């Protein structure tokens, strides 16, 4: 059962959600550091701030870089610490490990934390037990990364699905805009391409959100949310169809008069109803995961124009492809998969 607090509309603000994640991460990390009596809890807190990102994908990436870099730096610091015990000059012993790590960090920027760990373990070594500081550093990083991962997975992480469907609606709107301007011949092909680029940008956001959703749960996305899993492919095909139809309309010698209601027009009432239904359905799924009566979708599909209504052979072909992919997307969005959540 969900608490009303966690269903509050203001939690949809990404800044608010990330602020709550960050506060919880730092607070929980501080509590664990106090509970385990960690000697230097500050590094664990700093790590939790750095690693806790707005998405699971970014958190995993940041945590991996922090952990790998720290392990490399801690391992490399053993050499200069040992040399110091044999009375080597500090900066000479430090340079022996620092130079190769600097080369590594320049080649692989994700390992830059190794240089920081080396500096801390070598330049601020504990007199009584110099090998203790690298171990403490690794434990602090492990604690910060672990807590950040836990918080990112548990606290307010159900945003990816909403982002995917919200951007899906934006992608379809760009397709409708292309077809609308093509019908009236009000824009040049270069301007149409700008609209298409905006649609591609929205589609990329859909794909990114779907990849994020894959990491939100241990169950495969295809089993727990088949609609979301298949959404990017269906959208990508529909956007391609819209661009092809737009180009065909712009190249047509005798474009239909503005306002004419026939099946040749790119946005006749049947097609417009289909696009509106898709946008409304995506926006609905962006708010809450709900089922949809299939008979409503069936009515939308039935209203789509027949391919035989096209006089021009090229238009008949491209509109037929558009109609087929529209039907596929409508059938996808008409699935009631709420029980699989």
PyMOL commands that set and color helices and strands:
alter all, ss='L'
color gray80, all
select helices_A, chain A and resi 4-7+9-12+14-35+41-51+56-85+90-107+109-123+132-154+160-184+189-214+221-224+226-251+269-287+294-302+307-309+313-333+338-340
alter helices_A, ss='H'
color red, helices_A
deselect
rebuild
show_as cartoon
